[in-house]
């Protein structure tokens, strides 16, 4: 049985320096959560803008995500209702095709303890491949690395409280354009599920 308390655990996470030597901009863990949160957003890792501001999804990706969810900034950043827990809490650096993958230490060290202290969650949004590979149930999503198939079959995750989404990065604009069913079928149901979870 865990003896963690959420404020103390969040303080511990925000002080974490486990992989600081591998982070080009240093450690700045970005996470938001309260015990009353009903919606959990698990994304990838902070980008440079988020690293600088310490505000999650404070960039064009966040603007697109809020549009998908039909939430204004005030509601989106209401910690009493929405928890934001990325797979990696710090900016991981840049690779050839964009930001590097989230550091693996974060989820392995902190996620289980943190999620155990969020008893009121009704829905978890798994944004991007890293969150989906980690959290989608094997029995429902056998090819959890295939974003298109995960998102197309999003209903399979709803009984377990999961809703897989593509990453809302501007880099994925072509993916979205080539899959009009996402805006036509997935986004309306996403909005319904988010509204239901936050009621």
GIFEN-V490635 format. One record per helix or strand of 3 or more residues. SS is the DSSP state (@ for helix, = for strand). FROM is the first residue (numbers start at 0). LEN is the number of residues. If there is no record, write none. Layout:
ss->[SS;SS]
from->[FROM;FROM]
len->[LEN;LEN]
This chain:
ss->[@;@;=;@;@;@;=;@;=;@;@;@;=;@;@]
from->[5;19;38;47;59;72;81;103;122;128;146;154;161;169;180]
len->[9;3;4;6;10;4;4;12;5;7;6;4;4;8;18]
